[in-house]
Amino acid sequence: MILTGDQIRKELKRGKIKIDPFNANQVNPNSYNYRLGKKLIDVERDKKIVIPEEGFVIRPHTPYLGSTKEQLGSDTYAMSLIGRSSMGRLGLFLQISADLGHTGSSHCWTLELVATQPIRIYPNMQIGQISFWENKGRIEKYSKGYSLHSRPTKSKIHNDTYTK
Amino acid sequence: MILTQNKIREEYQNENITITPFNASNLSTNSYDLTLDETYIQYTEDIVDPKKKNRYEEKLIPKSGLLLKKSSFILGSSVEKIGSDKYVPIIHAKSSIARLGLFVHVTADLIDIGSHGNITFQLYATSNIRIYPGMQIGQVSFWVPKGDITLYEGKYADSEGPKSSKSYLSFGN
């Protein structure tokens, strides 16, 4: 089951969900709008960027890594991080088919931004949304890989073991 | 929990789900197939900017089809009006469309509960592909929410046809 906006607020108060900073007017009927943090990585050029107040134009069809401004997490619910419809309508991907946030993760989330046409992005803008989903079964908390990182974090797939 | 096709049909009959027009043959095991309407939108800006109202052209997909070139992006819409005050709809591509490399949304698959209207498809082609009006292009699934429901009253309520981004209305909030 997906939590309604009202339930997100309740679980936040009960400490079952973390959204920090929290702003009540970013609650939607079944999600919460997250904001874009200032730091960006241009993956192709391996370049770090701080997005200025006047915005930054990203090149199309190439990935950038950003992060949420907020720390988001839950030990009770699983999460899904996606874009806002207003950004999807401008052709901006916020993740590359990896929307699932594991139960037990709590940090600023890395976003995989890909533009389908040149677009100007701004720090602190409401860029995406997170939804919370009820689990079925005993929870083994996520404690691997990316769970401790609050900056845009590059892929660590090279640390995985490959078998022939 | 996700609704099965039998439950979708039942809740459509109980008027807890809006699907107009409704065609029983569009039901799949866990979803309802959505068809592409003929109107589409293309931005005419060199750089789109969420802070402002971006200019666009509205055009029609001819019956003979429209060639979407690789890397191009347009907004289309569903023929069907979709919504629910009881369930959360989520939009997906048809697997057959995804296998041709066409995205039908750009990471914005979640529809607010209480939002009723035509779905705006965010069409992004990863290879050259021809699209046709009336083709089955996407599907909608319905999910059970937990908690008290506040219905959507946002800027895309009662959408008709493809709707361009209204991000500028809420920018700076």
Interface residues (C-beta under 8 A of the other chain):
Chain A: M1 I2 L3 T4 G5 D6 Q7 I8 K10 N25 N28 P29 N30 S31 G55 V57 P60 H61 S80 I82 G83 R84 S85 S86 M87 G88 R89 L90 G91 L92 F93 L94 Q95 D99 T116 Q117 P118 I119 R120 I121 Y122 M125 Q126 G128 Q129 S131 E134
Chain B: M1 Y43 D46 I47 V48 D49 P50 K51 N54 S71 S72 F73 L75 V88 H105 V106 T107 A108 D109 L110 D112 I113 G114 S115 T120 Q122 Y124 W143 V144 P145 K146 G147 D148 I149 T150 L151 Y152 G154 Y156 K163 S164 S165 K166 S167 S170 F171 N173
